[in-house]
């Protein structure tokens, strides 16, 4: 019993330390400007997309099984909304996932959107992103209109609520986002030690 309690306390301490320097997700009201390279070395800035009706910033991974369960859905959502003036940006902030791995992963999964490498997880820290996949939908002023999950189930056949699609449909209809925050779930972003 003592060993289990000690292990639990140690885990809680390590978790608190690893996120100690991050702002709380609920405290981040505005997305930070950034410029990051994609897997081909081309730089993309958030400001490149500010004239879009919405900007979907997706923190994703190549090795996370939960993020990978969403690969087909992410590609499909992009295909369904790209012609409606919705911009999509993938960001990989995991320290152990290389640019070459990201490039292959993007090609294998038919991602039409750019996937950028966030070396040293600087942008993940600014957004207080903790897991993959984790979604932020911004307007042209970088205000966060939605933050959370893509939908409510890792298993596509069991999805009941399509949170990201619902958000984008409301934005396109000129409505206020009815559910601006949901709980993102996935693998913890593997950060560099600072």
C-alpha positions as CSV (number, residue, x, y, z in Angstrom):
1,X,0.0,0.0,0.0
2,X,2.8,2.4,0.9
3,X,4.6,1.8,-2.4
4,X,1.4,2.5,-4.4
5,X,0.8,5.7,-2.5
6,X,4.4,6.8,-2.9
7,X,4.3,6.1,-6.6
8,X,1.0,8.0,-7.0
9,X,2.5,11.0,-5.2
10,X,5.6,10.9,-7.3
11,X,3.5,10.8,-10.5
12,X,1.4,13.7,-9.3
13,X,4.6,15.7,-8.5
14,X,6.2,15.0,-11.9
15,X,3.0,15.9,-13.7
16,X,2.7,19.1,-11.8
17,X,6.3,20.0,-12.5
18,X,6.1,19.3,-16.2
19,X,3.1,21.6,-16.6
20,X,4.1,24.2,-14.0
21,X,5.3,26.8,-16.5
22,X,2.3,26.5,-18.7
23,X,-0.6,28.8,-18.6
24,X,-3.9,27.1,-17.8
25,X,-5.8,26.3,-21.0
26,X,-8.8,28.2,-19.8
27,X,-6.6,31.3,-19.3
28,X,-5.5,31.3,-23.0
29,X,-8.1,33.5,-24.7
30,X,-6.1,34.4,-27.8
31,X,-3.9,32.4,-30.0
32,X,-0.2,33.5,-30.3
33,X,1.3,34.5,-33.6
34,X,3.9,32.1,-34.8
35,X,6.2,31.2,-37.7
36,X,7.2,27.6,-38.1
37,X,8.7,25.4,-40.8
38,X,6.9,22.6,-42.4
39,X,8.5,19.3,-43.2
40,X,9.9,20.7,-46.4
41,X,11.5,23.7,-44.7
42,X,8.9,26.2,-46.0
43,X,7.9,28.6,-43.3
44,X,4.2,29.3,-42.4
45,X,3.0,32.1,-40.2
46,X,-0.4,32.2,-38.5
47,X,-0.8,35.7,-40.1
48,X,-0.8,34.0,-43.6
49,X,-4.2,32.6,-42.8
50,X,-5.9,35.6,-40.9
51,X,-8.2,36.4,-43.8
52,X,-9.8,33.0,-43.6
53,X,-13.3,32.6,-42.0
54,X,-11.6,30.4,-39.3
55,X,-8.2,28.9,-38.7
56,X,-8.0,25.4,-37.3
57,X,-4.8,24.8,-35.4
58,X,-4.4,21.1,-34.6
59,X,-1.7,19.7,-32.3
60,X,-1.0,16.2,-33.7
61,X,1.6,13.5,-33.5
62,X,3.0,10.7,-35.6
63,X,3.5,8.1,-32.8
64,X,0.4,8.7,-30.6
65,X,-2.1,5.9,-31.2
66,X,-5.0,8.2,-30.2
67,X,-3.9,11.0,-32.6
68,X,-3.4,8.3,-35.3
69,X,-7.0,7.1,-34.8
70,X,-8.0,10.5,-36.0
71,X,-5.8,10.7,-39.1
72,X,-8.6,9.7,-41.5
73,X,-11.1,12.1,-39.8
74,X,-8.6,15.0,-39.9
75,X,-7.9,14.5,-43.6
76,X,-11.7,14.2,-44.3
77,X,-12.6,17.4,-42.3
78,X,-9.9,19.3,-44.1
79,X,-11.3,18.1,-47.5
80,X,-14.8,19.0,-46.5
81,X,-14.0,22.5,-45.3
82,X,-11.0,23.8,-47.3
83,X,-13.2,25.2,-50.1
84,X,-15.3,27.0,-47.5
85,X,-12.4,29.4,-46.6
86,X,-11.4,27.5,-43.5
87,X,-7.6,27.2,-43.0
88,X,-6.0,24.1,-41.4
89,X,-2.6,23.9,-39.8
90,X,-1.1,20.9,-38.1
91,X,1.6,21.4,-35.5
92,X,3.9,18.6,-34.2
93,X,5.5,19.6,-30.9
94,X,6.8,16.2,-29.8
95,X,10.5,16.3,-29.1
96,X,11.2,12.8,-30.4
97,X,9.3,13.0,-33.7
98,X,11.6,14.1,-36.6
99,X,10.8,16.2,-39.6
100,X,11.4,13.2,-41.8
101,X,8.9,11.1,-39.8
102,X,6.3,14.0,-40.0
103,X,6.7,14.2,-43.7
104,X,6.2,10.4,-44.2
105,X,3.3,10.4,-41.8
106,X,1.6,13.3,-43.6
107,X,2.0,11.6,-47.0
108,X,0.8,8.2,-45.7
109,X,-2.3,9.8,-44.3
110,X,-3.1,12.1,-47.2
111,X,-3.0,15.3,-45.1
112,X,-3.6,18.1,-47.5
113,X,-2.9,20.7,-44.8
114,X,0.6,21.8,-43.8
115,X,2.1,20.1,-40.7
116,X,4.7,22.3,-39.0
117,X,7.5,21.3,-36.6
118,X,7.4,23.1,-33.3
119,X,10.9,22.6,-32.1
120,X,11.3,23.0,-28.3
121,X,7.4,23.0,-28.1
122,X,7.4,26.8,-27.9
123,X,4.0,27.2,-29.6
124,X,2.5,24.3,-27.6
125,X,3.6,26.1,-24.5
126,X,2.1,29.5,-25.6
127,X,-1.2,27.7,-26.4
128,X,-1.1,25.6,-23.3
129,X,-1.7,22.5,-25.5
130,X,-1.2,19.3,-23.5
131,X,-2.2,16.4,-25.7
132,X,-2.5,15.1,-29.3
133,X,-4.9,15.6,-30.9
134,X,-5.9,19.0,-29.4
135,X,-7.7,21.6,-31.5
136,X,-7.9,25.4,-31.4
137,X,-10.2,27.3,-33.8
138,X,-9.3,31.0,-34.2
139,X,-10.8,33.9,-36.0
140,X,-8.7,36.5,-38.0
141,X,-8.1,38.4,-34.8
142,X,-6.6,35.2,-33.3
143,X,-9.4,35.0,-30.7
144,X,-10.0,31.4,-29.7
145,X,-13.5,30.4,-30.7
146,X,-13.2,26.8,-29.8
147,X,-10.7,24.7,-27.9
148,X,-10.8,20.9,-27.3
149,X,-11.4,17.6,-29.0
150,X,-12.3,16.7,-32.6
151,X,-15.2,14.6,-31.5
152,X,-16.3,12.5,-28.5
153,X,-14.9,9.1,-29.3
154,X,-11.6,7.6,-30.3
155,X,-13.5,5.0,-32.2
156,X,-15.1,6.6,-35.3
157,X,-18.1,4.2,-35.3
158,X,-19.0,5.3,-31.8
159,X,-18.9,9.1,-32.4
160,X,-22.1,10.9,-31.2
161,X,-20.9,14.5,-31.1
162,X,-18.8,16.0,-33.9
163,X,-17.5,19.0,-32.0
164,X,-15.1,20.4,-34.6
165,X,-17.5,20.0,-37.5
166,X,-20.3,21.6,-35.4
167,X,-18.1,24.5,-34.5
168,X,-17.1,25.1,-38.2
169,X,-20.7,24.9,-39.3
170,X,-21.8,27.5,-36.7
171,X,-19.0,29.8,-37.8
172,X,-19.9,29.5,-41.4
173,X,-23.5,30.2,-40.6
174,X,-22.5,33.4,-38.8
175,X,-23.5,32.0,-35.4
176,X,-21.8,32.1,-32.1
177,X,-20.0,28.9,-31.2
178,X,-22.5,27.1,-28.9
179,X,-19.9,24.8,-27.2
180,X,-16.6,26.7,-27.2
181,X,-14.7,24.4,-24.8
182,X,-14.5,20.6,-24.6
183,X,-12.0,18.3,-23.0
184,X,-9.3,17.2,-25.4
185,X,-8.0,13.7,-24.8
186,X,-5.0,11.9,-26.2
187,X,-1.3,11.4,-25.6
188,X,0.7,13.9,-23.6
189,X,2.9,16.2,-25.8
190,X,6.5,15.1,-25.1
191,X,8.2,18.3,-24.2
192,X,11.9,19.2,-24.1
193,X,13.4,19.8,-20.6
194,X,13.8,23.5,-19.9
